[in-house]
Amino acid sequence: MVKVTLVHASWCHVCPAAKKLWNDLRSEHDFDYEGIDIDTPEGEALSEKYSIMSVPTTIIDGEIAFIGVPGKEEALLKIS
């Protein structure tokens, strides 16, 4: 099963759109989803591991797939 991790921040003005996109897709498609705030210890560890410089960043199956908010069709291609 595909694993999607969205790294976001409370201060990020576009992160809510990324969260909505992945939550909407999750209601229509079968994949594991986790949202992680970059300002938590877990988020800081991911930021260091993947050299994340901006949020939102989407990691799919252990690789950075998107920086910013992807389009729905683009996101679907990555999880299909």
MARKOLDO-65777 format. One record per residue (C-alpha): residue in three letters; x, y, z; residue number from 1. Coordinates in Angstrom, 3 decimals, m for minus. Each point is the difference from the previous one (the first is absolute). Last residue first. Layout:
<site r="Ala" c1="X" c2="Y" c3="Z" k="NUM"/>
...
***
This chain:
<site r="Ser" c1="m1.893" c2="4.959" c3="m8.474" k="80"/>
<site r="Ile" c1="1.384" c2="2.205" c3="2.767" k="79"/>
<site r="Lys" c1="2.258" c2="2.168" c3="m2.166" k="78"/>
<site r="Leu" c1="m2.484" c2="0.331" c3="m2.864" k="77"/>
<site r="Leu" c1="m2.716" c2="1.041" c3="2.448" k="76"/>
<site r="Ala" c1="2.170" c2="2.852" c3="1.290" k="75"/>
<site r="Glu" c1="0.486" c2="1.390" c3="m3.509" k="74"/>
<site r="Glu" c1="m3.731" c2="m0.258" c3="m0.659" k="73"/>
<site r="Lys" c1="m0.832" c2="1.836" c3="3.240" k="72"/>
<site r="Gly" c1="2.500" c2="2.787" c3="m0.592" k="71"/>
<site r="Pro" c1="2.952" c2="0.079" c3="2.344" k="70"/>
<site r="Val" c1="0.304" c2="2.425" c3="2.906" k="69"/>
<site r="Gly" c1="3.570" c2="1.003" c3="0.754" k="68"/>
<site r="Ile" c1="3.019" c2="m2.257" c3="m0.206" k="67"/>
<site r="Phe" c1="m1.086" c2="m3.324" c3="m1.440" k="66"/>
<site r="Ala" c1="1.236" c2="m3.596" c3="m0.261" k="65"/>
<site r="Ile" c1="2.785" c2="m0.139" c3="2.566" k="64"/>
<site r="Glu" c1="0.860" c2="m3.680" c3="0.333" k="63"/>
<site r="Gly" c1="m0.760" c2="m2.488" c3="2.782" k="62"/>
<site r="Asp" c1="m3.123" c2="m1.560" c3="m1.466" k="61"/>
<site r="Ile" c1="m1.483" c2="3.391" c3="m0.803" k="60"/>
<site r="Ile" c1="1.334" c2="3.076" c3="1.798" k="59"/>
<site r="Thr" c1="m1.999" c2="3.192" c3="m0.413" k="58"/>
<site r="Thr" c1="1.559" c2="3.324" c3="0.942" k="57"/>
<site r="Pro" c1="m2.164" c2="2.892" c3="1.149" k="56"/>
<site r="Val" c1="2.230" c2="1.590" c3="0.986" k="55"/>
<site r="Ser" c1="3.480" c2="1.162" c3="m0.865" k="54"/>
<site r="Met" c1="3.660" c2="m0.992" c3="0.432" k="53"/>
<site r="Ile" c1="m0.323" c2="m3.729" c3="0.589" k="52"/>
<site r="Ser" c1="3.438" c2="m1.641" c3="0.039" k="51"/>
<site r="Tyr" c1="m1.637" c2="m3.472" c3="m0.073" k="50"/>
<site r="Lys" c1="1.501" c2="m1.359" c3="3.241" k="49"/>
<site r="Glu" c1="0.293" c2="3.434" c3="1.654" k="48"/>
<site r="Ser" c1="m3.584" c2="0.995" c3="m0.704" k="47"/>
<site r="Leu" c1="m1.192" c2="m3.465" c3="0.978" k="46"/>
<site r="Ala" c1="1.753" c2="0.324" c3="3.380" k="45"/>
<site r="Glu" c1="m1.403" c2="3.524" c3="0.484" k="44"/>
<site r="Gly" c1="m3.483" c2="m1.292" c3="m0.758" k="43"/>
<site r="Glu" c1="0.323" c2="m2.786" c3="2.564" k="42"/>
<site r="Pro" c1="1.296" c2="2.479" c3="2.608" k="41"/>
<site r="Thr" c1="m2.907" c2="2.330" c3="m0.799" k="40"/>
<site r="Asp" c1="0.252" c2="3.266" c3="m1.973" k="39"/>
<site r="Ile" c1="m0.269" c2="m1.772" c3="m3.371" k="38"/>
<site r="Asp" c1="m3.565" c2="m1.035" c3="0.831" k="37"/>
<site r="Ile" c1="m0.645" c2="m3.527" c3="m1.274" k="36"/>
<site r="Gly" c1="m2.999" c2="m1.161" c3="m2.015" k="35"/>
<site r="Glu" c1="m0.333" c2="m3.719" c3="m0.577" k="34"/>
<site r="Tyr" c1="m1.761" c2="m1.854" c3="m2.769" k="33"/>
<site r="Asp" c1="m0.148" c2="m3.680" c3="m0.944" k="32"/>
<site r="Phe" c1="m1.620" c2="m0.629" c3="m3.369" k="31"/>
<site r="Asp" c1="m3.356" c2="m1.190" c3="m1.369" k="30"/>
<site r="His" c1="m1.778" c2="2.557" c3="m2.157" k="29"/>
<site r="Glu" c1="m3.157" c2="2.158" c3="0.215" k="28"/>
<site r="Ser" c1="0.013" c2="1.165" c3="3.645" k="27"/>
<site r="Arg" c1="3.798" c2="0.117" c3="m0.091" k="26"/>
<site r="Leu" c1="m0.150" c2="2.322" c3="m2.998" k="25"/>
<site r="Asp" c1="m2.021" c2="2.525" c3="2.011" k="24"/>
<site r="Asn" c1="2.408" c2="m0.263" c3="2.949" k="23"/>
<site r="Trp" c1="2.984" c2="0.442" c3="m2.336" k="22"/>
<site r="Leu" c1="m1.469" c2="3.093" c3="m1.671" k="21"/>
<site r="Lys" c1="m1.255" c2="1.505" c3="3.256" k="20"/>
<site r="Lys" c1="3.427" c2="m0.318" c3="1.636" k="19"/>
<site r="Ala" c1="1.637" c2="1.638" c3="m3.037" k="18"/>
<site r="Ala" c1="m2.504" c2="2.874" c3="0.095" k="17"/>
<site r="Pro" c1="0.562" c2="0.428" c3="3.756" k="16"/>
<site r="Cys" c1="3.770" c2="0.200" c3="m0.659" k="15"/>
<site r="Val" c1="m0.287" c2="3.093" c3="m2.214" k="14"/>
<site r="His" c1="0.244" c2="2.631" c3="2.788" k="13"/>
<site r="Cys" c1="2.764" c2="m1.750" c3="1.964" k="12"/>
<site r="Trp" c1="0.122" c2="1.121" c3="3.658" k="11"/>
<site r="Ser" c1="m1.445" c2="m3.287" c3="1.329" k="10"/>
<site r="Ala" c1="2.581" c2="m1.956" c3="m1.967" k="9"/>
<site r="His" c1="m0.107" c2="m2.891" c3="m2.476" k="8"/>
<site r="Val" c1="1.764" c2="m3.251" c3="m0.876" k="7"/>
<site r="Leu" c1="m2.462" c2="m2.215" c3="m1.849" k="6"/>
<site r="Thr" c1="0.802" c2="m3.706" c3="0.112" k="5"/>
<site r="Val" c1="m1.553" c2="m2.301" c3="m2.592" k="4"/>
<site r="Lys" c1="0.492" c2="m3.774" c3="0.237" k="3"/>
<site r="Val" c1="m1.105" c2="m2.119" c3="m2.973" k="2"/>
<site r="Met" c1="m1.222" c2="m3.488" c3="0.853" k="1"/>
***
